[in-house]
Amino acid sequence: MTPILTVLICLGLSLGPRTHVQAGTLPKPTLWAEPGSVITQGSPVTLRCQGGQETQEYRLYREKKTASWITRIPQELVKKGQFPIPSITWEHAGRYRCYYGSHTAGRSESSDPLELVVTGAYSKPTLSALPSPVVTSGGNVTLQCGSQLAFDGFILCKEGEDEHPQCLNSHSHARGSSRAIFSVGPVSPSRRWSYRCYAYDSSSPYVWSLPSDLLELLVPGAAETLSPPQNKSDSKAGAANTLSPSQNKTASHPQDYTVENLIRMGIAGLVLVVLGILLFEAQHSQRSL
């Protein structure tokens, strides 16, 4: 065996296991939060990581800052990819990822990030529409979220249609003004346009204030387009109330047939009297003959 052939065989043996491990790399898992990723302080939430069927262990971690609460999760739940938080606090907020692994295929890629947000840390901001919440169909409107406290970040969330609100992030436009401007539109009467906003400090972007009061944009024609169908029982009641006056009279006051019966009896008696007279005259005529 030549030296060159020996070197090639040894090189192939050394690269073989590495090639096998690379081919067996697992796909990234899915990470989500139940009931959602934006949670009010003190509420329960569970982070779930789901991998392939060959999964033997799961790992959850928070970016930039260690999450000590993960180490206190019972192992029987960790093996199922479940990471419950009975009562969420500001310490749980952050950006999380997870991965899983098996003894045969190695470790998977990390999941896409999940941003776990805790609300209720500060008083609620105010949300207003400029110049008015009444918007013509196809038009745009400017929404302003502001606070008396010194915040430099604001979140505007659209509610009412999707399971998870659609949110926009913005920063204060003027230093020290503690307010942000959002442009919304074009609007249409076929959808609901309901919004809330939150305030936060850029040093803690996953800790938000209480939500503002709900602001609903009014689009002409939306009431007719979005009004719920009339209840069947209400339809029946309405049909009963739209009867004609003669039908109502018949329904509420049954017709009296006493006069008609008396007239019929009188006519029948008169006929009997006439027949009796004719019969009497016929018998009298026969006796005369």
C-alpha positions as CSV (number, residue, x, y, z in Angstrom):
1,M,0.0,0.0,0.0
2,T,1.4,3.3,-1.0
3,P,1.8,6.2,1.5
4,I,-0.6,8.4,-0.5
5,L,-3.3,5.7,-0.4
6,T,-2.8,5.2,3.3
7,V,-3.3,9.0,3.9
8,L,-6.5,9.1,1.8
9,I,-8.0,6.1,3.7
10,C,-7.2,7.7,7.1
11,L,-8.6,11.0,6.0
12,G,-11.8,9.3,4.8
13,L,-12.2,7.5,8.1
14,S,-11.8,10.7,10.1
15,L,-14.3,12.7,7.9
16,G,-16.9,9.9,7.9
17,P,-18.4,10.5,11.4
18,R,-18.4,14.3,10.9
19,T,-20.3,13.9,7.6
20,H,-22.9,11.7,9.3
21,V,-23.5,14.2,12.2
22,Q,-23.9,17.0,9.7
23,A,-26.4,15.0,7.7
24,G,-28.4,14.3,10.8
25,T,-28.8,17.9,11.9
26,L,-32.3,18.4,13.3
27,P,-34.6,21.2,12.1
28,K,-35.4,24.0,14.4
29,P,-38.4,23.6,16.7
30,T,-41.4,25.9,17.2
31,L,-41.7,28.1,20.3
32,W,-44.9,29.8,21.4
33,A,-46.7,31.1,24.5
34,E,-50.1,30.1,25.8
35,P,-52.5,32.0,26.0
36,G,-50.2,34.6,24.4
37,S,-46.9,36.4,24.4
38,V,-48.3,39.7,25.8
39,I,-49.4,39.0,29.4
40,T,-50.6,41.1,32.3
41,Q,-48.6,41.1,35.5
42,G,-49.7,38.3,37.8
43,S,-51.3,36.1,35.1
44,P,-50.2,32.6,34.2
45,V,-48.4,31.7,31.0
46,T,-46.7,28.6,29.6
47,L,-43.9,28.6,27.0
48,R,-44.0,25.5,24.8
49,C,-41.3,24.1,22.6
50,Q,-42.1,21.5,20.0
51,G,-39.5,19.4,18.1
52,G,-39.5,16.2,16.1
53,Q,-40.5,12.7,17.2
54,E,-36.9,11.8,18.0
55,T,-36.7,14.5,20.7
56,Q,-35.2,13.4,24.0
57,E,-34.6,16.7,25.7
58,Y,-35.6,20.3,25.4
59,R,-33.7,23.5,26.4
60,L,-35.2,27.0,26.8
61,Y,-33.0,30.1,27.2
62,R,-33.3,33.8,27.3
63,E,-31.1,36.0,25.1
64,K,-28.6,38.5,26.8
65,K,-29.7,37.6,30.3
66,T,-29.9,34.3,32.1
67,A,-33.4,33.2,33.2
68,S,-33.0,31.5,36.6
69,W,-36.7,30.5,36.7
70,I,-36.2,27.9,34.0
71,T,-33.9,25.8,36.2
72,R,-36.8,25.4,38.7
73,I,-39.2,23.8,36.2
74,P,-39.8,20.1,37.0
75,Q,-37.9,17.8,34.7
76,E,-41.0,15.8,33.7
77,L,-42.4,19.0,32.2
78,V,-39.1,20.0,30.6
79,K,-39.0,16.7,28.8
80,K,-42.4,17.5,27.3
81,G,-41.2,20.9,26.2
82,Q,-43.5,22.7,28.7
83,F,-42.2,25.7,30.7
84,P,-45.0,27.1,32.9
85,I,-45.0,30.4,34.8
86,P,-47.8,30.5,37.4
87,S,-47.6,34.2,38.0
88,I,-45.6,36.3,35.6
89,T,-43.5,39.3,36.8
90,W,-41.1,41.8,35.2
91,E,-38.3,39.3,35.8
92,H,-39.8,36.9,33.3
93,A,-39.9,39.4,30.4
94,G,-37.4,39.0,27.5
95,R,-36.6,37.4,24.3
96,Y,-36.5,33.6,24.3
97,R,-35.4,30.7,22.1
98,C,-35.4,26.9,22.5
99,Y,-33.8,23.9,21.0
100,Y,-34.0,20.1,21.4
101,G,-31.7,17.2,20.9
102,S,-31.4,13.4,20.7
103,H,-28.5,11.0,21.4
104,T,-28.5,9.8,17.8
105,A,-29.0,13.0,15.8
106,G,-27.4,15.6,18.0
107,R,-28.8,19.1,18.7
108,S,-31.3,21.0,16.6
109,E,-31.1,24.6,15.4
110,S,-32.5,27.2,17.8
111,S,-36.1,28.2,17.3
112,D,-37.3,31.6,16.1
113,P,-37.3,34.2,18.9
114,L,-40.3,34.7,21.1
115,E,-40.7,38.1,22.8
116,L,-42.4,37.6,26.1
117,V,-44.0,40.9,27.2
118,V,-45.3,41.8,30.6
119,T,-47.9,44.7,30.9
120,G,-49.1,46.7,33.8
121,A,-45.8,48.1,35.0
122,Y,-46.8,51.8,34.6
123,S,-50.0,53.8,34.5
124,K,-51.9,53.8,31.2
125,P,-51.2,56.3,28.4
126,T,-53.8,58.2,26.5
127,L,-54.8,57.4,22.9
128,S,-56.5,60.0,20.6
129,A,-57.3,60.4,16.9
130,L,-56.3,63.6,15.1
131,P,-58.3,65.5,14.2
132,S,-61.2,63.2,14.9
133,P,-62.1,59.5,15.3
134,V,-64.6,59.9,12.4
135,V,-62.8,58.8,9.2
136,T,-64.3,58.6,5.7
137,S,-64.0,55.3,3.9
138,G,-60.6,55.0,2.1
139,G,-59.1,57.7,4.2
140,N,-56.1,57.8,6.6
141,V,-56.0,59.0,10.2
142,T,-53.3,59.9,12.7
143,L,-53.3,58.4,16.1
144,Q,-51.4,59.9,19.0
145,C,-50.3,57.9,22.1
146,G,-48.9,60.0,24.9
147,S,-48.2,59.9,28.6
148,Q,-47.4,62.4,31.4
149,L,-44.5,60.2,32.4
150,A,-41.1,60.2,30.6
151,F,-41.4,57.3,28.1
152,D,-39.4,57.0,24.9
153,G,-41.2,54.0,23.4
154,F,-44.8,53.4,22.4
155,I,-46.8,50.4,21.0
156,L,-50.0,50.7,19.1
157,C,-52.1,47.5,18.8
158,K,-55.1,46.8,16.6
159,E,-57.7,44.6,18.4
160,G,-60.9,42.8,17.7
161,E,-60.3,40.7,14.6
162,D,-57.3,38.4,15.0
163,E,-56.5,36.2,17.9
164,H,-53.2,38.0,18.4
165,P,-53.3,41.8,18.1
166,Q,-51.3,43.5,15.3
167,C,-48.9,45.9,16.9
168,L,-46.7,48.8,15.7
169,N,-43.6,50.2,17.5
170,S,-42.6,53.8,17.6
171,H,-40.5,56.2,19.5
172,S,-41.1,59.7,20.7
173,H,-40.6,62.2,17.9
174,A,-39.6,65.1,20.2
175,R,-37.1,64.7,23.0
176,G,-38.9,65.0,26.3
177,S,-42.4,65.1,24.7
178,S,-43.3,61.5,25.7
179,R,-45.7,60.9,22.8
180,A,-45.6,59.1,19.5
181,I,-47.6,59.4,16.3
182,F,-49.0,56.5,14.2
183,S,-50.6,56.7,10.8
184,V,-53.5,54.3,10.2
185,G,-55.3,53.6,6.9
186,P,-56.8,53.4,4.5
187,V,-59.8,52.4,6.5
188,S,-62.9,50.6,5.2
189,P,-66.4,50.1,6.6
190,S,-66.1,46.3,6.2
191,R,-63.7,46.0,9.2
192,R,-63.6,47.2,12.8
193,W,-60.8,49.7,13.6
194,S,-60.2,49.4,17.4
195,Y,-56.9,50.3,19.0
196,R,-55.1,50.5,22.3
197,C,-51.6,51.7,23.0
198,Y,-48.8,51.0,25.6
199,A,-45.8,52.9,26.8
200,Y,-42.4,51.6,27.7
201,D,-38.8,52.6,28.5
202,S,-36.3,51.6,25.8
203,S,-34.0,50.2,28.6
204,S,-36.7,47.6,29.3
205,P,-38.5,47.0,25.9
206,Y,-40.4,44.0,27.1
207,V,-42.0,45.7,30.1
208,W,-45.0,47.8,29.1
209,S,-47.5,50.0,30.8
210,L,-51.2,49.3,31.3
211,P,-53.1,49.5,28.1
212,S,-54.8,52.8,27.2
213,D,-58.6,53.0,26.9
214,L,-60.0,51.5,23.7
215,L,-60.2,53.9,20.8
216,E,-62.6,52.9,18.0
217,L,-62.5,54.7,14.7
218,L,-66.0,55.5,13.2
219,V,-66.3,54.8,9.5
220,P,-69.6,55.9,7.8
221,G,-71.4,52.8,6.7
222,A,-69.7,50.5,9.2
223,A,-72.9,50.1,11.3
224,E,-74.8,48.7,8.4
225,T,-72.0,46.5,7.1
226,L,-71.0,45.1,10.5
227,S,-74.4,44.9,12.3
228,P,-75.3,41.4,13.4
229,P,-78.1,39.6,11.7
230,Q,-81.5,39.9,13.3
231,N,-82.4,37.2,15.7
232,K,-85.0,34.7,14.5
233,S,-87.2,35.3,17.5
234,D,-87.0,39.1,16.9
235,S,-88.0,38.5,13.2
236,K,-91.0,36.6,14.3
237,A,-92.0,39.3,16.7
238,G,-91.5,42.0,14.1
239,A,-93.6,40.1,11.6
240,A,-96.4,39.9,14.2
241,N,-96.1,43.6,14.8
242,T,-96.5,44.4,11.1
243,L,-99.8,42.7,10.5
244,S,-102.5,44.8,8.8
245,P,-105.2,46.5,11.0
246,S,-107.9,44.1,9.7
247,Q,-105.7,41.1,10.6
248,N,-105.1,42.5,14.0
249,K,-108.8,43.1,14.5
250,T,-109.6,39.5,13.4
251,A,-107.0,38.1,15.7
252,S,-107.9,40.1,18.7
253,H,-111.8,40.3,18.3
254,P,-113.4,37.1,16.9
255,Q,-116.4,37.8,14.5
256,D,-119.9,37.5,16.0
257,Y,-122.2,35.3,13.9
258,T,-125.4,35.6,16.1
259,V,-127.2,38.2,13.8
260,E,-126.5,36.0,10.7
261,N,-128.0,33.0,12.4
262,L,-131.1,34.8,13.4
263,I,-131.7,36.0,9.8
264,R,-131.3,32.5,8.5
265,M,-133.8,31.1,11.0
266,G,-136.3,33.8,10.1
267,I,-136.1,33.1,6.4
268,A,-136.5,29.3,7.0
269,G,-139.6,30.0,9.2
270,L,-141.2,32.2,6.5
271,V,-140.6,29.4,3.9
272,L,-142.4,26.9,6.1
273,V,-145.4,29.3,6.6
274,V,-145.7,29.7,2.8
275,L,-145.5,26.0,2.2
276,G,-148.2,25.4,4.9
277,I,-150.5,27.9,3.2
278,L,-150.1,26.3,-0.2
279,L,-150.8,22.9,1.3
280,F,-153.9,24.1,3.0
281,E,-155.3,25.6,-0.2
282,A,-154.6,22.5,-2.1
283,Q,-156.6,20.3,0.4
284,H,-159.5,22.8,0.4
285,S,-159.7,22.8,-3.4
286,Q,-160.0,18.9,-3.4
287,R,-162.9,18.9,-0.9
288,S,-164.8,21.4,-3.0
289,L,-164.6,19.1,-6.0
